[in-house]
Amino acid sequence: MGIAYAGWAEPSKERHEDGLPKSYAVVLNGTFFGNFFCDRGKWIIDQHRPYGLVLAAGERLSEWLISAMRAFA
């Protein structure tokens, strides 16, 4: 059994041409985790963090973005 993480992501005010945020500030368990950027379909982060956590957080961001786009379509 691993650590359970709870958190949130704040979209940047800077936007791509398609209107999506350029990055997301991610906080996990009350601690700043890093700024996530999507590059060619893969999430990258500006902090040195465990690869598995970056993948998991990136997957959750992708899931959230997909559901948000469907909700607003």
Beta strands, then each sheet from edge to edge (+ up, - down):
strand 1: 7-11
strand 2: 24-28
strand 3: 31-39
strand 4: 42-45
sheet 1: 1+ 2- 3+ 4-
end
